[in-house]
């Protein structure tokens, strides 16, 4: 995940092998989404959670977070 666009504000700066690297909010978001997707796939593949139950809970959470008043 290289930062080729210098006009994006960095979310954080990491140091790897003595070299600093800026990480954008976009890169963090993508990394978080990929990590969550892998975690969900593993939990489903190992039959630790039911995919339909997960989707139901996800929809409930969306409804709670984004309900209009």
TORKOLKOL-47132 format. One record per residue: residue number from 1; x, y, z of N, C-alpha, C, O in turn; residue in three letters. Coordinates in nm, 2 decimals. Atoms other than C-alpha are relative to their C-alpha. Layout:
<atoms>
+-----+--------+--------+--------+--------+--------+--------+--------+--------+--------+--------+--------+--------+------+
| seq |    n_X |    n_Y |    n_Z |   ca_X |   ca_Y |   ca_Z |    c_X |    c_Y |    c_Z |    o_X |    o_Y |    o_Z | type |
+-----+--------+--------+--------+--------+--------+--------+--------+--------+--------+--------+--------+--------+------+
| NUM |      X |      Y |      Z |      X |      Y |      Z |      X |      Y |      Z |      X |      Y |      Z |  ALA |
...
+-----+--------+--------+--------+--------+--------+--------+--------+--------+--------+--------+--------+--------+------+
</atoms>
This chain:
<atoms>
+-----+--------+--------+--------+--------+--------+--------+--------+--------+--------+--------+--------+--------+------+
| seq |    n_X |    n_Y |    n_Z |   ca_X |   ca_Y |   ca_Z |    c_X |    c_Y |    c_Z |    o_X |    o_Y |    o_Z | type |
+-----+--------+--------+--------+--------+--------+--------+--------+--------+--------+--------+--------+--------+------+
|   1 |   0.08 |  -0.12 |   0.00 |   0.00 |   0.00 |   0.00 |   0.09 |   0.12 |   0.00 |   0.11 |   0.18 |   0.11 |  UNK |
|   2 |  -0.09 |  -0.12 |   0.01 |   0.22 |   0.28 |  -0.12 |  -0.09 |   0.13 |  -0.01 |  -0.19 |   0.12 |  -0.07 |  UNK |
|   3 |   0.07 |  -0.12 |   0.01 |   0.12 |   0.64 |  -0.09 |   0.06 |   0.08 |  -0.11 |   0.16 |   0.15 |  -0.10 |  UNK |
|   4 |  -0.05 |  -0.07 |   0.12 |   0.16 |   0.78 |  -0.44 |  -0.06 |   0.14 |  -0.01 |  -0.02 |   0.22 |  -0.10 |  UNK |
|   5 |   0.07 |  -0.13 |   0.01 |  -0.07 |   1.08 |  -0.38 |   0.04 |   0.08 |   0.12 |  -0.01 |   0.07 |   0.23 |  UNK |
|   6 |  -0.06 |  -0.07 |  -0.11 |   0.12 |   1.33 |  -0.17 |  -0.10 |   0.11 |   0.05 |  -0.07 |   0.16 |   0.16 |  UNK |
|   7 |   0.09 |  -0.10 |  -0.05 |  -0.18 |   1.56 |  -0.13 |  -0.10 |  -0.06 |   0.10 |  -0.19 |   0.01 |   0.15 |  UNK |
|   8 |   0.09 |   0.06 |  -0.10 |  -0.37 |   1.31 |   0.09 |   0.07 |   0.01 |   0.14 |   0.19 |  -0.01 |   0.16 |  UNK |
|   9 |  -0.05 |  -0.02 |  -0.14 |  -0.33 |   1.38 |   0.46 |   0.03 |  -0.13 |   0.06 |  -0.06 |  -0.22 |   0.06 |  UNK |
|  10 |  -0.02 |   0.13 |  -0.07 |  -0.16 |   1.10 |   0.65 |  -0.08 |  -0.02 |   0.12 |  -0.10 |   0.07 |   0.20 |  UNK |
|  11 |   0.07 |   0.03 |  -0.13 |  -0.35 |   0.92 |   0.92 |   0.10 |  -0.03 |   0.11 |   0.08 |   0.00 |   0.22 |  UNK |
|  12 |  -0.11 |   0.03 |  -0.09 |  -0.03 |   0.80 |   1.08 |   0.13 |  -0.02 |  -0.08 |   0.13 |  -0.03 |  -0.20 |  UNK |
|  13 |  -0.13 |   0.02 |   0.06 |   0.34 |   0.76 |   1.02 |   0.06 |  -0.12 |   0.07 |   0.07 |  -0.13 |   0.19 |  UNK |
|  14 |  -0.06 |   0.12 |  -0.06 |   0.49 |   0.41 |   1.07 |   0.15 |   0.00 |  -0.04 |   0.19 |   0.06 |  -0.14 |  UNK |
|  15 |  -0.15 |   0.02 |   0.02 |   0.86 |   0.32 |   1.09 |   0.02 |  -0.15 |  -0.02 |   0.00 |  -0.23 |   0.07 |  UNK |
|  16 |  -0.04 |   0.14 |   0.02 |   0.97 |  -0.01 |   0.93 |   0.14 |   0.00 |  -0.05 |   0.18 |   0.06 |  -0.15 |  UNK |
|  17 |  -0.14 |   0.01 |   0.03 |   1.33 |  -0.10 |   0.92 |   0.07 |   0.13 |  -0.01 |   0.16 |   0.15 |  -0.09 |  UNK |
|  18 |  -0.07 |  -0.13 |  -0.01 |   1.43 |   0.25 |   1.01 |  -0.05 |   0.10 |  -0.11 |  -0.01 |   0.22 |  -0.11 |  UNK |
|  19 |   0.05 |  -0.09 |   0.10 |   1.23 |   0.40 |   0.72 |  -0.14 |   0.04 |   0.04 |  -0.23 |  -0.04 |   0.07 |  UNK |
|  20 |   0.13 |  -0.05 |  -0.04 |   0.93 |   0.62 |   0.79 |  -0.09 |  -0.01 |  -0.13 |  -0.05 |   0.02 |  -0.24 |  UNK |
|  21 |   0.10 |   0.00 |   0.11 |   0.61 |   0.58 |   0.58 |  -0.13 |   0.05 |   0.04 |  -0.18 |   0.02 |   0.15 |  UNK |
|  22 |   0.13 |  -0.06 |  -0.03 |   0.29 |   0.78 |   0.57 |  -0.11 |  -0.10 |  -0.04 |  -0.10 |  -0.16 |  -0.15 |  UNK |
|  23 |   0.11 |   0.09 |   0.03 |  -0.03 |   0.58 |   0.58 |  -0.13 |   0.09 |   0.00 |  -0.15 |   0.16 |   0.09 |  UNK |
|  24 |   0.12 |  -0.08 |   0.02 |  -0.35 |   0.75 |   0.45 |  -0.12 |  -0.06 |   0.07 |  -0.12 |  -0.18 |   0.10 |  UNK |
|  25 |   0.13 |   0.05 |  -0.06 |  -0.70 |   0.72 |   0.60 |  -0.06 |  -0.10 |  -0.10 |  -0.12 |  -0.20 |  -0.06 |  UNK |
|  26 |   0.05 |   0.09 |   0.10 |  -0.79 |   0.55 |   0.27 |   0.06 |  -0.14 |   0.02 |   0.00 |  -0.24 |   0.01 |  UNK |
|  27 |  -0.08 |   0.13 |  -0.02 |  -0.52 |   0.28 |   0.32 |  -0.04 |  -0.07 |   0.13 |  -0.06 |  -0.19 |   0.13 |  UNK |
|  28 |   0.05 |   0.06 |  -0.12 |  -0.63 |   0.23 |   0.68 |  -0.14 |  -0.06 |  -0.01 |  -0.16 |  -0.17 |   0.04 |  UNK |
|  29 |   0.14 |   0.05 |   0.02 |  -0.99 |   0.19 |   0.58 |   0.00 |  -0.13 |  -0.08 |  -0.06 |  -0.23 |  -0.04 |  UNK |
|  30 |  -0.01 |   0.12 |   0.08 |  -0.90 |  -0.06 |   0.31 |   0.05 |  -0.12 |   0.08 |   0.00 |  -0.23 |   0.08 |  UNK |
|  31 |  -0.06 |   0.11 |  -0.09 |  -0.68 |  -0.26 |   0.55 |  -0.10 |  -0.05 |   0.10 |  -0.10 |  -0.17 |   0.12 |  UNK |
|  32 |   0.10 |   0.05 |  -0.10 |  -0.95 |  -0.27 |   0.82 |  -0.11 |  -0.08 |  -0.07 |  -0.15 |  -0.18 |  -0.02 |  UNK |
|  33 |   0.10 |   0.07 |   0.06 |  -1.21 |  -0.38 |   0.57 |   0.05 |  -0.14 |  -0.05 |  -0.03 |  -0.24 |  -0.03 |  UNK |
|  34 |  -0.05 |   0.13 |   0.04 |  -0.99 |  -0.66 |   0.43 |   0.02 |  -0.09 |   0.12 |  -0.01 |  -0.21 |   0.12 |  UNK |
|  35 |  -0.02 |   0.07 |  -0.12 |  -0.90 |  -0.77 |   0.78 |  -0.13 |  -0.06 |   0.06 |  -0.14 |  -0.17 |   0.10 |  UNK |
|  36 |   0.13 |   0.05 |  -0.05 |  -1.27 |  -0.79 |   0.89 |  -0.06 |  -0.10 |  -0.10 |  -0.12 |  -0.20 |  -0.05 |  UNK |
|  37 |   0.05 |   0.10 |   0.10 |  -1.36 |  -0.98 |   0.57 |   0.07 |  -0.13 |   0.02 |   0.00 |  -0.24 |   0.02 |  UNK |
|  38 |  -0.07 |   0.13 |  -0.02 |  -1.09 |  -1.24 |   0.63 |  -0.05 |  -0.06 |   0.13 |  -0.07 |  -0.18 |   0.14 |  UNK |
|  39 |   0.05 |   0.05 |  -0.13 |  -1.20 |  -1.27 |   1.00 |  -0.14 |  -0.07 |  -0.02 |  -0.16 |  -0.18 |   0.03 |  UNK |
|  40 |   0.13 |   0.05 |   0.01 |  -1.56 |  -1.32 |   0.90 |   0.00 |  -0.13 |  -0.08 |  -0.07 |  -0.23 |  -0.05 |  UNK |
|  41 |  -0.01 |   0.12 |   0.08 |  -1.47 |  -1.58 |   0.63 |   0.05 |  -0.12 |   0.08 |   0.00 |  -0.23 |   0.07 |  UNK |
|  42 |  -0.06 |   0.11 |  -0.08 |  -1.26 |  -1.78 |   0.88 |  -0.11 |  -0.05 |   0.10 |  -0.12 |  -0.17 |   0.12 |  UNK |
|  43 |   0.10 |   0.04 |  -0.09 |  -1.54 |  -1.77 |   1.14 |  -0.11 |  -0.08 |  -0.06 |  -0.16 |  -0.18 |  -0.01 |  UNK |
|  44 |   0.10 |   0.08 |   0.08 |  -1.79 |  -1.89 |   0.88 |   0.05 |  -0.13 |  -0.04 |  -0.02 |  -0.24 |  -0.03 |  UNK |
|  45 |  -0.06 |   0.13 |   0.05 |  -1.56 |  -2.15 |   0.73 |   0.02 |  -0.10 |   0.11 |   0.00 |  -0.22 |   0.09 |  UNK |
|  46 |  -0.02 |   0.09 |  -0.11 |  -1.50 |  -2.30 |   1.07 |  -0.13 |  -0.03 |   0.08 |  -0.13 |  -0.09 |   0.18 |  UNK |
|  47 |   0.13 |   0.02 |  -0.05 |  -1.87 |  -2.30 |   1.14 |  -0.01 |   0.06 |   0.15 |  -0.09 |   0.00 |   0.23 |  UNK |
|  48 |   0.01 |  -0.07 |  -0.14 |  -1.82 |  -2.07 |   1.45 |  -0.12 |   0.10 |   0.00 |  -0.17 |   0.13 |   0.11 |  UNK |
|  49 |   0.12 |  -0.09 |   0.00 |  -2.09 |  -1.83 |   1.33 |  -0.08 |  -0.04 |  -0.13 |  -0.03 |  -0.10 |  -0.23 |  UNK |
|  50 |   0.09 |   0.03 |   0.12 |  -2.39 |  -1.87 |   1.09 |   0.00 |   0.12 |  -0.09 |  -0.03 |   0.23 |  -0.03 |  UNK |
|  51 |   0.00 |  -0.12 |   0.08 |  -2.37 |  -1.64 |   0.79 |  -0.13 |   0.07 |   0.00 |  -0.13 |   0.20 |  -0.01 |  UNK |
|  52 |   0.13 |  -0.07 |   0.00 |  -2.74 |  -1.57 |   0.79 |  -0.02 |   0.08 |   0.13 |  -0.08 |   0.19 |   0.13 |  UNK |
|  53 |   0.01 |  -0.07 |  -0.13 |  -2.73 |  -1.48 |   1.16 |   0.09 |   0.12 |   0.00 |   0.05 |   0.23 |   0.05 |  UNK |
|  54 |  -0.09 |  -0.12 |   0.00 |  -2.44 |  -1.25 |   1.10 |  -0.06 |   0.11 |  -0.08 |  -0.06 |   0.22 |  -0.04 |  UNK |
|  55 |   0.06 |  -0.11 |   0.08 |  -2.62 |  -1.07 |   0.82 |  -0.12 |   0.06 |   0.07 |  -0.14 |   0.18 |   0.06 |  UNK |
|  56 |   0.11 |  -0.06 |  -0.08 |  -2.93 |  -1.03 |   1.04 |   0.05 |   0.10 |   0.10 |   0.00 |   0.20 |   0.12 |  UNK |
|  57 |  -0.05 |  -0.09 |  -0.10 |  -2.72 |  -0.88 |   1.32 |   0.06 |   0.12 |  -0.07 |   0.05 |   0.23 |  -0.01 |  UNK |
|  58 |  -0.05 |  -0.11 |   0.07 |  -2.54 |  -0.66 |   1.07 |  -0.11 |   0.10 |  -0.04 |  -0.09 |   0.22 |  -0.02 |  UNK |
|  59 |   0.11 |  -0.08 |   0.04 |  -2.87 |  -0.53 |   0.94 |  -0.06 |   0.07 |   0.13 |  -0.09 |   0.19 |   0.12 |  UNK |
|  60 |   0.05 |  -0.06 |  -0.12 |  -2.99 |  -0.47 |   1.30 |   0.09 |   0.12 |   0.04 |   0.04 |   0.22 |   0.08 |  UNK |
|  61 |  -0.10 |  -0.10 |  -0.03 |  -2.67 |  -0.27 |   1.37 |  -0.01 |   0.12 |  -0.09 |  -0.01 |   0.24 |  -0.04 |  UNK |
|  62 |   0.01 |  -0.11 |   0.09 |  -2.71 |  -0.06 |   1.06 |  -0.13 |   0.08 |   0.03 |  -0.13 |   0.20 |   0.03 |  UNK |
|  63 |   0.12 |  -0.06 |  -0.03 |  -3.07 |   0.01 |   1.15 |   0.01 |   0.09 |   0.13 |  -0.04 |   0.20 |   0.14 |  UNK |
|  64 |  -0.03 |  -0.07 |  -0.12 |  -2.96 |   0.12 |   1.50 |   0.08 |   0.13 |  -0.02 |   0.05 |   0.24 |   0.02 |  UNK |
|  65 |  -0.09 |  -0.11 |   0.02 |  -2.68 |   0.34 |   1.38 |  -0.05 |   0.11 |  -0.09 |  -0.02 |   0.22 |  -0.07 |  UNK |
|  66 |   0.04 |  -0.09 |   0.10 |  -2.85 |   0.50 |   1.09 |  -0.15 |   0.03 |   0.00 |  -0.21 |   0.08 |  -0.10 |  UNK |
|  67 |   0.14 |  -0.03 |   0.00 |  -3.21 |   0.53 |   1.21 |  -0.03 |   0.15 |  -0.01 |   0.04 |   0.23 |   0.05 |  UNK |
|  68 |   0.04 |  -0.14 |   0.01 |  -3.39 |   0.85 |   1.13 |  -0.10 |   0.03 |   0.10 |  -0.19 |  -0.06 |   0.13 |  UNK |
|  69 |   0.09 |  -0.04 |  -0.10 |  -3.58 |   1.03 |   1.39 |  -0.09 |   0.11 |  -0.05 |  -0.18 |   0.16 |   0.03 |  UNK |
+-----+--------+--------+--------+--------+--------+--------+--------+--------+--------+--------+--------+--------+------+
</atoms>
